[in-house]
Amino acid sequence: MTSTQTEPPRTGSDRYLRFTLNGEMYALNIFNVTEILEHRALTPVPMMPDFIRGVINLRGRVVPVIDLAIRFGRGVTSIVRRTCIIIVRIQAPTAGDEDTETTQDIGVLVDVVNKVVRLSDDEIEPAPAFGAGIRADYISGMAKRDDGTGDDFVIVLDVSRVLSIADMVHLQNAVAESS
């Protein structure tokens, strides 16, 4: 975000779910999180982008599971004892009708879920234009860690952009065209 842009208004809660991915700390607004699951077997789906690791059956619903490490270009998440799937509910355009939206549950594969933290708007700095190693438009802000480990930051993700269905379809089409 450049200094001439204004910070987008935050919606939802002042509580954030903190999690670790490849040794880095991230957070999602708890308003978007519906549940946290232990890792379970995923059913791979042919012809999907690499970052869609597969789908799970969640009480009769098919839920795609995204590997954020791959989505961010950071390799593949290793499945270990504490690996979790965070179920996130997002608004997505209805198929065939861009003017209406429907809710979509998406699973997010992460190394470990840490805890829920409270972050007020004044504790969250605007997203940097560089330096986090992921697209700046995926970041809604940066917050200092509150665990006394130094000056490390928590990257607060903008879930509507990170898990944008339109963006994922666009990426899939771009990959298909290049191969």
BELMO-V266368 format. One record per helix or strand of 2 or more residues. SS is the DSSP state (H for helix, E for strand). FROM is the first residue (numbers start at 0). LEN is the number of residues. If there is no record, write none. Layout:
BEGIN
ss-><SS	SS>
from-><FROM	FROM>
len-><LEN	LEN>
END
This chain:
BEGIN
ss-><E	E	H	E	E	E	H	E	E	E	H	E	H	E	E	H	H>
from-><14	23	29	32	51	60	67	83	96	111	120	123	135	138	152	158	164>
len-><7	6	3	6	7	7	4	11	14	7	3	2	3	6	5	4	14>
END
